[in-house]
Structures are given as structure tokens and as C-alpha cells.
Amino acid sequence: MIIRLLGPLELTGPNGAVQLSSAGQRTLVARLALNPGETVPRSALVDALWSDEAPATATKTLHSLLARLRGQIRDAGLGELITTREPGYVLNAPADTVDAARFEALVAAARHSEEPLQSAKMLREALALWSGDPLADCRPGEWTRQESARLTDLRMDATEDLMEASLALGEHAAVAPLVNSLVEQHPFRERLWEQLMIALYRCGRQAESLAAFQRARGALVDELGIEPGPRLRDLEQAVLTADPRLDLPERTPVPVRGNLPADRSSFVDRPETEHVADLIRKHRLVTLIGVGGVGKTRLAVHVARAEQPPDGVWLVELAALRDRALVPHAVAEALGVVDQTGRGQLSVLTEFLVRKDALLVLDNCEHVVDHCAVLVDTLLRVAPNLRVIATSRRALRVYGEQVMSVAPLSVPYPAATLFAQRADAAIPGSFVITRANEQAVTDLCKRLDGIPLAIEMAALRVRALTPAQLLERLDDRFRVLTDGGRTALPQHQTLLATMEWSFDLCSPREQLLWARASVFAGSFDLAAAEAVCSDESLTADFMFDAVDGLVDKSVLQREEHAGVARYRLLETMRQFGQTRLRAGDEEPRLKTRHRDWYAGIALQGERAWFTPRQAATVGAMTAERGNLRAALEHSLTTPGEADAGLRLAATLWFYWVGCGRFAEGRHWLNWALSLETQPSRARCKALWVTGYLATLQGNTSAVPALLEQCRTEAALLDDEDADVYATYVQGAAAVFDDDLPLGATLLAEADRRHAELGHMDSNVVMARVALAITVAFGGELDRAAEICTKAREVCEENGELWARAFALYVLAFVSMGRGDVAGARELATTALRIKEKFNDLLGIAVSVELLALISVVTGSASHAALLLGGADRVWQSVGLPLFGSANFAASHDQCVALCRQALGPEAYEEHFTRGAAMTVASVIAAAQS
């Protein structure tokens, strides 16, 4: 349904436009539509129709007009759009279906936004809703004139706001002709004249800017007899003196203030919404409990969306999480907190959130409730401005927790409203509640106990059945399903019945897939479904048809990643599928197949890492992280499978090291090594990979024992591969400990042995890069450049980016040593751009450090100090700054000294502090500017 008031008045329903034959009908629609969902008194409708000259028969005529209007509306398929609600009438339509209401909401949101780009986008969308003069088709009168004038003024204000946002975005060249045209039409709006002067000035047209002031003064004095206001006069003076404040200000990227997903369907309001909103404003922890499918998540997100804490609202989805120890990791991931140090993730989170004013929504806590309780209790104790909304099937039992049970929707309304909206969405424009189907819809919602998920699933079936037919089928199903859960709550029985009913509507192949797909954690693609879920009962040839059938029935949710379709079971659907899988004793076999498939995915990623597919591998591993975690957990919690988990954790070295997952990598590796203690090649690899991660975190004290164990077991097994990689890691650790002679010896040995064994991968290149920085520290710049140039060439030949970026960094370091500052800047900037793609914080940190030094030696001390602060912010998430190495810190110390000398201590600290407050993305952007 669409109602247009900002131009020719239109009311359109599923059956087409409503033919509003009289100005009186159009006026009634407009008056009600300007306040959708609100009661408009009869007296207000009479005033809108006749102003102060209402006839004696006004009330009778109003009723007659409304009766005809409501009949036409029903004929257009809009049902009871206008209903009586004392002391008047109400238009039962969402605000976003009325163009005027949507216009005002967009303008208000744009003014509230602190980001000009977002403001401009919303303002353009708002102004695009206009197609002519507002309310022009209504009866002329006092209300029409006032409301039309109000909307027209809002349109001009929004236009000025758009010009303001465009100027903030640096679009002065485009703004100048637009505003010049606007001042001709609206010569008395001084804000437009100000915008014209600023746009002309920023285009380098100072004389024309001053001439615009004279034009403005002429219009105001000649027509109104008044002088320009103080803002316009001050602006003239600023243009005359070329005041720097008129220049386009440097824009600081606005940090992301949350990750709530956009609404994909309308929210049907429920009585407890305001109560939950009131609770979270007064208390710091609110837990919504209730049965599956009752709408806890939707209610929590809806309430959270209305909150606007300075540091954002963040949704943490825990449903796909299997390992309870990863709860802090999941929260950190949702917040965008990347920390590669050896600290526990809970410590990282407390440090990050201690001064934040934010709201967390922890969704689906029930299966990790104990760990969620510890996390929430800890965070609320240390972060006084943090608030949490949790959804769970049981309370967290944390001090100060406010627990609210989410009840099913009331019948008939709003349950019937939800059914109608979802049924209409199934085939747009096809369904409204009428006198003929209202009772069937009410009975259906009652039988479903008002549970939103059950109602939504039933509503999807209107594509094939009427509400009455749905009710008959549901009745039959309830009679069958009475023995499986007699001790369960009625709501549980109802949801189970709904699930069973929907399950029975699927074909046998679709039923098999539904059950088997429950082993996936998060999303999966068609190839994974074919590999994990197929057998002689569901062959790979029929897998696409089964997937397509479940998507069509809304059992599987389709999403897209990197151009590939992926599928996901909603959590309640997944849990139901899991019960079916366990009933058939298939779960162990399917979980093993799942693990083996993702072990293969990991192996493919390892092989692709030293190829042109390296960057794509980052995205692929990110998309599969839930399944990789599930595969690891299955292996490490199933007797006899620990070796497979150890191999998988070690195979993923490229993900832990290359994609900024140091802490999580050590979590899995330490767990696997504690279970699998007998010497094996997989264990040797896991030991050197763990040592590698510890080295990169700057935790070199943990490295010797790991590598000694690795080399001892490698000698027993004649595993030369593990031994040489351990030699490389040992050499890197020595360099970080400032033992350059030992580091150079070990790294040279590793490079020689790699060649003898025929190795060529990213770690082989990194051994050479590490050797190059080692000899560079010793003053051998030419040798370092020669080693790194060859390493870079090898990377370019193989399409490798990650190690290549480190080679570029060392070449930039060498260029600085040779005095080639321009060349150093180009190399370091390229390295930084590559590391940004991988979210490799270590690579980002060292590149920013070098770019800071380049800035200060080229005369930009304030920018250098800003970058030093930004680099310090990044190091906090990596580990020991500059690995605690005096050699790595030498250029940093030089940069600090030059900055302090140029700026003075106070100015240096000011710029450093500003940089330390930036996000990683802002630091990267600043380093490239």
C-alpha cells in the first residue's frame, strides 16, 4: 500500500489505485494519513473539510463521505484501512507507507546523523518523494493552507540541509549552480546566500562570492528594508580576509556505531515493547526469556534500535557458537576488536569497554549461559556505562539482572496483524483480513498460541491454501502430535507441532537435508551440502533441488558471499533438524563428514595461500569460521578424534597468522596439544606454529620450550620439514630479542635448508624477509635490498601478497636508510594497503610506524605525532609494541624525538592522544593521506 500526499494525491492498494472522486474524500484521506495510526477526532476532520464554515449537516455528511470511502478502500483490497476509534477515526497504516511521514522521518534522521555522507543520502531520498505541490487535490481551506505551507517549508529546509551536507563533502563545484538557482527563487533565505558564498569561495571565485553578498543585500534592503543578518555580514568579512575557517575542514572518519542489521520485514508492535525499553533505560542488564520462536530476538533488536548510546549498539549472535570458551571471542568479533596478544579475550574486552557508553545485545545465550553470565558480570563491573540485553531460554542469574518473560502475541491482535503482514509478503498484494476470513485467521493464531515463528510459518502457506484450509490441516496435525512432549510446556508442544507440520510438507529429500544440514554452524554453500549431506538416499544430483525446495519453503535462508550463494538454518529450525538427526542415529557420521569437509577446506586454503587466490582465501575462511570452529570442537571433544583436530588447527596456520587470529589460533592449538601428546608429524607442525604465533605476539619467552619439543620430536620422526620451519621461527624470535648474530645465522640456515628440501611458500619468503631486516639493522643496506628484491619477485611471480607486503616494508626501511624518502613512502603505503586487506594488525602497525617517520622528516611533525598515537593504538591489539626490540624501536624513538623537538611536549602529546583515540580504519586512512 502507498499513500502519496507530496504531489497529486494517490492511494494505491493490491487491486490498484483507489478512485477518490471528490475533493472531500481526498481531504479525508490526507488528514488521516498525516497522522497514521493515530486517532483523528471528528471535529478535526470537519475542520479540514469546511474550516470555519461547517454546515449544519457536517457530521452527517462526514459519515456519508467516510462510508463511501471505506467501501472503495475495501474494493481496492485494503480491508479495514480506516476504522472507528473514539472520539474519531484512525488510518491503520505503517508510517513508512505515507510519503509525507517518510519524508519527515528521513529529514529528522539526516539531521541527527553526524556523518555528512549519510545525511546527504537520506536527504536526497527524502526530496525524491516529492512530485508536486502538497495537498493540491484537497479542499481549499485553513487546514490545507497551513499544512501545505508547513510541508513546503520543510522541503526548503531539507534542501538547505542537503546543500550543507554536500558542502561538507567537498561538492562545492556542484553546489554553486544549484544554490545560485535557488536564491533566484527564494531571495530572502539568508542561509542559501551563505551556502552560495561558501561554494563560490571554495571554487576559487572570491570576487563572485563577494558579489553574491551584494546581491543578497540588495534583495533584502530593496524588498524588505532590512540589512543582512550578522551571519551573512560575518561571512562577507571572512571572504574578504580569506579566513582559513572557510576552507573545507579535514574530515575525520566517523566510527561505526553499531552493527544492527536492517529490518527485512515490518515489526508488529506488542504491549511489552515499551516495558522492555523502560527497563533497559533504568537497568544495565535485561534478559528476555521465553520459548523458541516467541520473538525474543526481534523484540530485543527492535528495542535496541531505538537506543542511541554514543559508542553504539552491537548485536552478538551466539547461536552458531559451539565452544563455550569462545564467547568472549564472539563478542570481540562483533565489536570489531582484534587483539593478537597473548592476553585472554575477556581481559581484552574489559580494557576496550571500560570507558565505552554502549549497548550489547547477546542473542541466544541458552547453550552457553554459564560463560555468558561470567562475561556479562565481569563487563558490567568494570564498564559503568555499558548496558546489556540478553535473549535466552533461561536467566543468566547475574547480580542486577532484570528478567522479563516474553509472552506469545495476543489473539486476535496483534497476532492476526502479524499473520496478515507475512501472508501479504509471501505474495505481495494478495492477502488482507476480510469478514470472510477473519474468524479462520483468529482461530489459526489461537491454535498456534500466538507464537510469532509458528504464525509466520503458517502465513507462508497462503500461497497454496486459505486460512480455513490451513486451520483444518493444523487441527489434524495437533491430534497426531500429542505423545512426544506431554510434559513440555504447551508453547513447546505448539512449536513442535508447527515444525512437524512444516517438516511433513517437505519432500523426503528435503526432510533429509533439513535434518542433516543441522550439523552446519552458520552458513554453508551447495558444495558443502553435497559433500556432507549426500548419500544413496539423497544423492548429490538431487541436492540442488532439495536446497531450492527448502529455500522456497523458508526453511533455509539464502544469503550471498563473494558472489556465491550460501544457506543458513534459523536457529530454531536447526535445533528441530538436530532432533530429527539424532533420532536416526546419524549425527556422529554427519559430524565426522562435516569435520572432514572443512579439514579439506582448510587444506585448500593452505595450498591457495601462496597463489593469486590468497586474498580470496581470506574471505573464504572468514565465511567458514563458524564451521571451522565446529569442526575443531567436534574433533577435540570426541574420543579418538583429537589427532584430526590437531592437524586441522595446524593446517590453519595461514589463517591464524595471516588474518589476524593470533589469540584464537593459540587457543585451539594449546587445547589440541594438551590432548595429543604422542610424537607425530601433526604435533610437530602444531608446535612450531604455536611458537610462530607466540613470537609474533612478542611472547618470545614461551618460544624456546615449544621449539625444543618440536625439534626433539622431529628428530625422532625424521621430520625435516618441521625442523626447518622451527629453525625459521627460532631465528625470528632471536631477532625480536635483539640477538642479531644468532638470528642471522638461524635465518640463513633456514633459507638454505628450505632450498635443499624444495620448499616454497609464504614462510620461506618470510624467512628471507626476516633475514633482510636483520642485516639491515646491522647496516648492510645493499644486501638487505638484494634479499628483499628477490623475495618480492618470487611473491609477484606466484601472486602472493601477504609476505610481499612485509618485503615492501623492509625495502621502504632500506630506502629511508639511503635517503630516498619518496621511494620509502610509496613502498610503505603499498605495504599498508595490502595489510589492510588481510586485517594483519602487525603489518599495519609497522607500516604506520615507518610512515610516521617519513612524515616528520618531510616537515609534517603534527601528522607524524598523530600516526604515532594511531600506531600505539594498533600495537595494543597486537602484543608487545615493536616486539620489545631495541632494533625495531630505534626508528620509532628517532621519530618521537624529532616530533617533540618540532612541536614541543604539549603539542606532541595532544596530537599523539588524538591519534590513539582513532579506530584502526581511521589510522590506516590517516597514514595514507
N, C-alpha and C positions, 0 to 999 in steps of 0.2 A: 504494500500500500504506500502511496506517495501523495502528499498534500503540498501543493505549491502556492505560496502567497506572494513571493517576491517577483511579481510579474503577473501575467494572466493567471487567474485562479484556476487550479486543477485539483480534482480529487479522483484518483485512479485506484481501482481495485482489481482483483483477479479476473473479473469479466470485462475489464475495460474501464474507460472514464465514466464517471457519474455525470449525467447531463443535468447541470444546475441551470434551470431555465429562467430563474428570476434573480434579480439583484438581491432580493430579500434572502433567498436560500444561500447565495454566495456569502452574504454578510454573516449569516448564522454560522456557516462553516468556518469562516475566517475568525470570528470572535471566539469560538470554541477551540479552534486549532492553535491560537496563540497561547493557550494555556492547556496543553494536552494533559490528560489525566487528572485535572483539577475541576472542581465543581464551579461552574459559572452561574451565578444567580439569575433568575428570570428577569429581575429588574435590569441587570447589566445587558442582557440580550435585547430587552425592549429599548434601552438607551441606544444601543448600537444600531437598531433598526430605524428609530424615529427621533433621536436626540431629545430635544425639549418639547416636541410637538406630537407626542404619542396620542393616537386616537383613543376614544373610549373603549373600542373593541380590540385594543392592543394585545391583551393576554389571549383572547380567543384566536386572533389572527396568528399570534406566535405559535400556539398549539397546532393550528392548521398547517402552517409552514413546516413545522418540525415533523408532523405526521407524514406529509408527502415526502419530505427529505429523507426520513428514515426508511420509507418504503423503497425509494430509489437506491439508497445505500445497500439495502439487503439484496436488491436485484443485481447490484454490481459485485456481489459475492463478499461483501464486507461484514455481513452479520449485524450484530447489535453494536455498531460503532458508536452511536450516540444513545446514552441511557439516562434515565431519570435518577438523580441523586439530590435529595432535598438540600438546599432550597432552590435547586435549578437542574442543570444538565451537565453531563461530562462527556468529553470525547475520549473514548478508550483506545488511545493510540500511543505508541512509544514516541518520545520527543524527537528521536532521530528520523522519524518519517515525515516530519514537518520542516520544510526548508528554512523557515524563519527561526524556529527553535534551534535547528542545527547550525545556522549561521551565527546566532548569538553564542552558542556553546563553543564553536571554533574560535571566535574572536576572543572570548574570555580566556580560553586555553592558551591562545597565542600570546596574550598579554602577560599571562602567568609564567610563560617559558622564559628562561634566561639565555636560551640559545637562539640567535637571530635566524639561523638556517631553518630550525624547526618552526619558529614563529612565522617566517615568510611562507613556508609550505602550508601551514594551517590557514593563513590569511588568504592566500590565493585560492585554496579550496573553498573558503567561505564566500569570497566575492564571486566565484564562478557559479554560485547558486542563483545569482540574480539574472533575470531575463527581461526586466522592465520595471515600471513603477509599481510599488507595493499597494495592494488592496484597491487597485484601479477599477476592478469589476464589482466592487461593493457599493452599497447605497451611500451617496454623499451625506456627510453629517459630521458632528463634532468628534465622535469617537474615531471615525475613519480618518479625518484630517489629523488628529493628534497622533494616532498610531502610525500613520503613513509618514508623518514628519519625524517621529522618533526613529523609525526604521531607516529612513533616508539619512538622518544624522549619523546613525550607527554605521551606515555604509561608508559615509565620508570619513568618519573616524577610523574605520578599518583600512580604508585606502591610505590615509596618512600613516597609520601603523605599518602598512606594507612598505611604503616608501622609506620609513625609518629603518625597518629591518634590512631592506635592500642596501641602504647606505652603509649600515654596519657590516654588510657582507662585501663591501667594496664595489658595488654595482653602480657607482655614481654616473658612469657614462650612459647607462641605460635609464637611470632615474631622471637625469636632466631634461630630456624632451618630454617625458611623461608628466613631470610636475609642471613644466612650462605650459603644457596644455591645460592642466588642472587649474592653475592660477587664473587663466583667462576665464574659466567658467565660475570660479569661486574666488574672486579677487579680495575678499575680506577675511579669508582664513590665513592668519599670520603664520601658522605652523607650516603651511605649504610654501609660503615665501621663504621661510627659514631653510626648508629642505632644498628648494631651488638654489638658494645662495650657496649652501654647502656642496651640493652636487657640482655646480659650476666651478667653485673654487678647487675642488679635488680633481677636476678635469684640467686644471691649469688655466682656467679662464677667469682670472681675478677681476679684470675690468668688467666683464659681463655679470659677475656676481655682485659687484657694487652697483651696476646699472639696475639689477633686479631689485635691489633695495630702494632705489629711487622710484621705480615703477610701483612698488608696494606702497611707498609713502604717498605717491600721487593718488593712487586709488583710495587710500584711507582718508587723506585730507580732503580731496575733492568731493568724494561721495558721502563720507560720514562726518567730516570735520574734526577728525581726531588724528593725533600723531601715532606712529607705530609704537608698540609696546616696548618695554625695556629689553626683552629677549632679542627682539629684532634689531634694536639700536646697538646692543652689545655685540651682536653678530657682525654688524657693519664695521664696528671698530676692530673686531678680531680679524676680519678680512683685510682691512687696511694695513694692519701691522703684521699680517701673515702669522698669526698666533699658532704655535705648534699644536695647540689643542684641537685645531680644526682638521689636522691630519688624521687619516684613518688609523684608529688605535690598533695596536697589535692584539690579535685575538688569542686568548688562551683557550685551548680546547676544553670544553665543558665535560667534566667526568660523567660517566654513565651513572645514572641514579636509579638503578634497579634493573631487573630482568623479567618483570611480569609479562607473560605472553599476552598478545592482543586477544580480545574476545572474539571467538569464532562463531558464537551464537548468542542470542539475547539472554539476559539474566532475568528470570522470573522472581520478582521480589517476594520475600517471605517475612512473616511477622518478627522473627528473631534477628533480622539483619541489623536493625538499629541497636538492639541489645548487645550484640557482639561488638559493634562499632563503639558503643559506650564503654564496654568492658576493656577493650584494648587501649582506650584513651585514659582510663583510670588505673589500669593494672599493667604489669610488664610481661605477664605470661598468661595467655588464654589458650586452653586446649579444647578443641571441638571433638567430641567423641560421638560415635554412632555406628550403626551397621554399615557394611559396604554398600555403596550405591545411594546413600541417603543424601548426598550432596555436600559433604563436609568440605571437600576441596574447593568446589565452586563458590561456596559461601565465604570461605576464608580468603580466597583470591579477590572476590568482589569487595569485601570489607577492606582488604589491604590496599586495593587500587585507589580507594578514596583517601588513604593516608598519604601524607607528603613530607616525611621526615627529611631533613637536609641531606642525609647520606643514603637515602634511597630505600626502596622496598625490594627484598630479594627472596625469590622462591627457590627452595631446595627440595628437589624431588628425590625421595629416598626409596621409592617402590622397587626400583631395579637393583638396589644395593643388596649384596648377599653377606659380605664380610662386615661384621659389626664394627671392627676396628677402623673401617674406612669412613665412618660417619663424619669425623672432622675433615677428612679429605673431600668428601662430597660438599660440605658447607664451604670450604675454601674454594673449591672449583666453581661453585655458583657465584661466589663473591668476586671471582677473578683474582684471588690471592694465590700467587705462585711462589712457593718457597722451596728452594733446593738444598737448604741447610740440613744438618743432622738433627735439628730440634724436632720435638713432637709437634704434630699438626695442631693439637689443642693449644699449645703454647704460642704457636704462630697466630692462631685465630684470636686469642686473648690480646696479644700485642696489637693486632690490626684493628680490633673493635673497641679497644679500651676508651678511646675518645670519640667514637662514632655515635651519631644520633640516627639510628637506622631501625628498620623493622624486618625481621626474618619470618618467613612462612615455611615451617618444616612440615612437609606433606608426606603422609603415610608412614608414621613412626612406629606402628604397632609391632613390626617384626624386629626392630632394633630399639625397642623402647628403653631398655636399661642404659644403653650407650647414649641415646638422645637425652635422657634425664641427666646424666653426668655432664654432658656437653652444655646443655641449657643452664644447669645450675652454676657451672663454672663461669660461663659467659655473663650471666646476669649479675654475678657477684663482682666481676671486675669492670664491666662496662655499664655505668649507671644510666646511660641514655639509650640502651638497647632494649627493644621490645620483641616479643616472640608470639606468633600464632602457630600452634601445632595442630595437626589433624591426626587422629589415631583412633583405634578401636578401644583403647583403654588409656587412662590418665597417666601422665608422666610421674606424678607423685613428687613434685619438686616444690619446695617452700614458696609460698606466694602464688601458686598456680590457681587460676580461676577455670573451673571445668564446666563446660556447657554441653549438654546432650542435644544433638541436632535431631529434631523430630522429623518424621515424614511430612510432606506437604498436606495442608488441609484439603478436604474434599467437600464440595466440588471445586472451590477455588482457594489457592492458585493452582491446584493440581491440574484442573481442566485447562487452564490457560497454558501451562507447560505442554500438555498433550497437543493442544491446537497449534501452538507455535512450532513444535517439532514436526508435527504431521504436515503442516503447510510447507515447512522447509524441505521435507522429503521430495515433494513435487511442488515447487513454488506456485502459489496462486490456486492450489487445488482444494484446500480444506479450510472451512470455517465451522464454528459451532452453530447449529441451527436448532429450531424447535424439534426437528425430526431426529436429530442425533444426540441432543444434549443429554438425555437420560442414559443412553448407552455409554457415552463418554464418562459420565459421572459414575456409573456402576463399574466401569472398567478401572477407573482410578481408585475406586474404593476397594475393588478386589486386589489391586496392586499395592494396597496400604499406603498410597501416596508416596512411594519410594521413587525419587526422580529417575534413577537409572532404569528401573523397570518400566516407568511411564515412557521414557524416551525410546526404549527398545520396542515397546508396543506401538508407539506412534509411527515408527518407521514402516510398519506393515500396512498402513493405509494405502500404500501403492498397490496392494493386491486385495485387501479386504476392507469392509466397512467396520466401524466401531462395534456394531451389533455382532458381526461375524467374529471379530477379534474376541469379544466377550464370550461367545459360545466356545471357542477353542480354548480360551484360558480356563473356563469352568471345567472342561474335560480334563485339562492338564492338572488342575488342582486336585481333582478326585484321584488321579493316578499317583501324584506325589504327596502322599501323606505318611509314608512309613520311614522315609530316610532321615527325618530330622524332627521327630516328635518332641524331643527335649529342647530343641532350639527355640529361640525367640520367634514369634510369628513373623516378624520382618525378615528374619533369616530364611524362614520357610518360603516366604513370598518371593524373595530374591532368587532363591534356589529354583523355585518353580519357574520363574521368568527365564532364568538361564537354561534350565532344562528344555523349556518350551522353544526358546530360540535355537538351542542346540539341535532339537529334533527337526526344525525347519531346514537345517543344513543337510546336504547330501552326505552319504557315508564317507566320501573322500574329504569333504570339508570338515566333518566331525573329527576325523583322524588328525588332520592338520591342526585344528584348534587345540586339541589335547597336546600334540607333540610340540607345537610352537611355544608352549608354556615354558620350555627349557631355556628359551632365549631371555636374556636380561637386557631390556631396552629394545632397540630396533634391529632388524635383520633384513638382508636382501634375498632375492629369489634364489641365487646360487646357494646361499646358506640353507634355505628351506629345502632345496633339492638334496643337498648333501646330508643334512642332519635328519630330516623327517621322512625321507622316501624309503620304501621297501616294496616287496611284492604286492602289498595291499594298497599302497599309494605310490605308484611309480613316478619317476622324475618327469616322464612325458605328460602326466596329468597334473603336475604340481602347479603350473601357472593357472590352470582352470580353477583349482581349489583355492589358490590365493585370491584370484579375481572374485570368486564367489563370496569369500569371507569379507573382502573389501566392500563389495556391493551390499552385504548384509550388515555393514558397520561393525563387524566383529574385529576385523583388522583395520587399523588406522594407517593410511598411506601418507608418507612424507618423502621429501626429496633431499638428497645429499650429493653434492658434486655431480649433478646430472643423472644420478642413479636413484630409482625408486626403492624406498625402504618401507618396512611394515612394522607395526607395533601393536601388541595386545594391550588394551587398557588393563590396569592392574586387577580389577575385579574379574574381568574376562580371563586374565592369565591365571588367577587363583582357581577359578572354576575349571579351566583346562587342566590345571595341575591335579585336581582331584580325579578327573577322568583318566589322566595318565597313570596315576598311582593305582587306581582301581584295576588297571590292566597289567600291572607289574612291568610297565615299560620304562619307568623313569630311570633306573640305573643305566640301561642300554642307551637311552636317548641322551643322557647327560655325558656319557663317555663319548658318544659320537659328536656331541656338541664340543666337548673339550678337544677332541682330535681335529675337528674342522678349524677351530680357532688357533690351535697349535700350528696348523698348516698356514693359516693367515699370517701368523707371526713369522713363520719361516719365509713366506713370500715377501713380507716386509723387510726382513733382514737381507734377503738377496737383492731386493729392489733398492736398498739404501745407497748402494754405490752405482747408481744408474740415473738416467734422466727422470725416472719415476720417483725420485727421492722426495720432492716436495709434495707430490700427490700422496705418498705414503704417510706423511704427517696427518693429512686429513682423514685417510682411511683408518689409521689407528685411533684417532680421536673418535670417529664414528663408532668404532667397535670396542671402546674402552669398557663398557658395561659387560659385554660378552667375554672379553679377555679376563676381567676380574672374576666373573662367574666360573670361567674355565680354571683359573688358578685356584679359586676357593674349593671347587669340586675336587681337584687333584690333591690339595693339601689337607682335606678333611675326610677323604675316603681311604680306608686302609688299603695299602698296596699300590696307591697311585702317586705317592709323594715324588717318585723319580720323574714322572711326567710333569708334575708341577715345577720341579727344579729345572728341567730342560726348557719349559716354557718361559719361566722367569728369566733364565739366562739368555734365551734367544731374543728376548725383548730388550736387550741392552741398548739397541739403537733408539728405542722409544724412551727409555729412562734417561739416557744420556743426551740424545739429540733433540728431544721435545720438552725438556724442562721438567722431568719427573723424577728427580734425584731421590726425594724422600719416599715416594711410593715405591720406587724400584727397590730401595734398601729394605722396605717393609716386607715385600714378597720374598726377596732373596734370603733375608735373615730367617724368615719362617721356614722356607724350604730347606735351607742348610741345617737348621736345627732338627729337622725330621730325617733327612737323608744324610747319614754320617759316614757311610762306607765310601771309600775312594771310587770315583768314576769319572769319565770324561765330562759328563754333565756337571758334576760337582766342581771339577777343576775350573770349568768355564764360569760357573756361578761365583767362585771365589775371586777370580781376577776381575770380573765385572763389578762385584761388590767393592773391591779395592779401588777400582776406577771411580765409582760413584763417591766413595769416601774422599778420594783425592780431590775431585772437583769441588766438593763441599769445603775443602780446606781442612778436613779432619785427617791429616796425614799421620797422626799418632796411631790410628786404627789400621793403617795400611800394612805395616811390616808383618804382623801376625797373619793376616789374610793371605798375603802373597807368599809367605814362607810355607804355609799349609798347602797353597796351590802348587808350588814348585816341588814340594816333597811328594805330593800325591801324583803330580805329573810325571815325576821320575819313576815312580812305581809302575805307572801305566804306559811309559814311553810316549807320553803325550807332548810332543814338541810344540804343537800349536799353542796349547795353554801356557807352556813355559815361556815362549817368546812374547806373548801378549802380557804376561805377568812382568817380564823384563821391561817392556814399554811403560807399564803403569808405575813400576818401581822407579824408573828414570824420571817420569813426570813428577812423582812425589818428591824426589830428591831436588828437582829444580824449584819446586814450590817451597822447599825447606832451605833454599839458597845454597845448596851444595852443588855448585855448577860443575866442578870437575867430575863428580860421581854421576850427575845427571847426564852430562855429555857422553861419558863412557857407556852408560847403560843404553841410552837412546841410539847411539851409533851401533851398538851391538844388536839392538832390536831391529834396526833398519837392515843391517847386513843379513841377519837370520831370516827376516821376512822375505828378502830377495831369494835366499837359498831355498826356502820352503815354497816359493811361488805364491806367496800371499799378496793380494792387492785389494784393499778395502779402505774404508774411511779411517780406521785406526792405524793402518800402515801410513797413510798420508799424515795423520796427526802425530805419529812418532817423528816424522821428518820435520813437521812444523814446530814441534816441541824442541827438537834439536836446533832448529834455526833460531828460535828466540833465545835459547841457551847460549849459542855462540855470539849472538847479537849483544847480549848482556856483557859478554866478555870483550866487546869492542870489535869483533870480526864481522863488520857490516857487509863486506863484499861476499864472504862465504855464506852468511845468513841469507842474503838476497839470492844467491845462486841456488841454495837448497829450496827456498820457498818458491822461486820461479818455476823450478821443475815440479814441485808439488802442485802448484797451481795448474800447470799444463796437464798433469795427469788427471786432475779433477775435471778440467774443461773437456778433455778427451772422453771422459766417462759420464759427463753430465752431472757430476757430484757438486752440490752447493754447500753443504754444512761444513765440511773440512776446508773447502775452498775459501770460505769466509774467514776462517782463522788464518789461512795463508795470506790473505789480503791484509789482515790486521798486522801481521808481522812485517809484511812489505811496507805498510804505512809507517810502522815503527822505525824501520830502516831508513825510509825516505826522510823522516824527521831528523834522524841522526846525520843524514847527509845535507840537511838544509833545504830539501825540496818540500816546502810546506804545502804548495798547491797539489803536488802529486800525493802527498800524505793524506790531505783532506779527501781527495777523490777516492783513494783506496779505502780509507776508514769508513767513509759514508756508504760505499758499496757493501762493505762487510756488515755494517749495521742494518742495512735494508734486508740482507739475506737472513740475518739472525732474527729479525722481526718476524719473518715468515715462519720460523721454527719455534718461536717463543722461547728461544735459548737465552735465558737471562744472563748467564755467564758471558756469552759472546756479546750481548748488548752492553753489559757493564764495562768490559774492557774497551770496546769501541767508543763508548761515550767518554770514558776517561781520556782517550787519545784525542778525541775531537775537542775536548775542553782545553787541552794543552795547545792545540792548533789555534783555538780562538784567542787565547791570551797572548801568544807570540805574534798574532796578527793585529793586536790592538783592541780586542774585544774582551776586556777583563771582566766586565759585568756578566756577559754571556757565558764566559768560562766558569765563573763562580756559580752561576745558575746550573750549568751542566754538572759541576762537581757535586752540588746538592742532589741533583737528579740521579747521578751515578751512585751516590751513597744510599739513596732510597732503593735502588735496584740491588745493590750488594746485600742489603738486609734480608733479601729474599733468596740469596744465592748461598751464602755461607760467610766464611771469614773474608772480610774485604781484602781484595788483591792477594788472597790466599795466605795472608800474613807474611808475604815475601818482601824482603827489603829491595830486591831487584825489581820486582813488579811495581813497588811503591815509589821508586826513585823518580819517575816522570810525574807521578801524582804529586809528590812532595814539591817538585820543581814548579808545577802548575799552581799549587796553593801559595807558594812563596811569591810568585810573580803577581798573582791576583791580589794578595794582601798589600804588596808594595804599590800596585797601581791604584787600588781602591781605598785602602785604609781598612783597619779591622772591622769597624762598624758596618760600612757599606758591604764589605765582603760577606759578613755574617747575614746581612739582610738578603742578599741575592742567593746565598747558599741555602738559607732557610726556605726561600720561595721555591727553589728547585727541589728541595727534599720533600715538599708538600705535593709535588706533581704526581700524577699517575705514570705508570711505565710508558703508556702510549704517548702521553704529553712529553715525557723526557725524550723519547725517540724523535718526535716531531721537532722539538726544540733543537736537538743535536743536528738535524738536517737543515735547519733554517740558516 
